[in-house]
Amino acid sequence: MLPLIRPISICTFLVIASIAAFAGDAPTSKNDPLNGLQFKGQTGEQGKGNNTEDTITFKDGQFRSLSCENWGFGPAPYSVKKEGESYHFSATLLSPDHGKLEWKGTITGDTAEGTFRWLKKRWYWNIDRQYWYKGTRHTGQ
């Protein structure tokens, strides 16, 4: 039993360190540089010509896409990481009927750009579509 204590201790340490490293990217109300930011812009499917207006918001650790809420994709926690003058964020929005959206984006100054992937598994075919977003900072409600 004693020879197993060291490997178990090392594994436990690695798991705790991994959790702490991942949690370092998750914003809290005190350290969230994106809290309160809102961006208005356009979104559309990659390679298609039709665009839609969308507003994305960051508030109290939750990311929202207003146009995606029309499809049941509610607010979700997001992670943020600063690199130079930019902030990189990611979030996964879930819908009970329409699957999930995996958002990734970058905010530099007053501009937000990103992509999101719509995934939904079905028994007869799956949805896997790529979308883009580009918006500018908006201060009004």
C-alpha positions, 0 to 999 in steps of 0.5 A: 500500500505504501508504494502507491501513496506517492503516485496517488499523491502526484496524480492528486496534485496534477488534477488540482493544478489542472483545475486551478490553471483552468479556473484562472481563465474564468472571470469573477466579478472582481477580476473580469475585464469584460464585465459590462461590455456590449457589442453590436454587429453582424453575424452570418454563416461562413461562406454565405451572404446573408447577415443578421444583426446580433448583440453580444454581452458580458455581464456577471460572468455570463456571455449572451448572444441576443439573436441566439437567444431567439433559438433558446441558447441562454446565457453561459459562463465564459472564460477570458484571457489577456494577450497583449492588448487583446482579450480572448474569450470562449463560451458554450451556449446550450439550447434544450432543442437546438444543441450547442454553440461553441463561441471563440472570439477576440476583443481589441479596443472597441472591436469584437470578432469571433466565430461560433460553431453550431452543433446538434446531433440527431439520429438521422443527420447532424448539424455542424455549421460555422458562423462569424461575428463582427461588432463594435462596442455599444454603451446603450441598452 
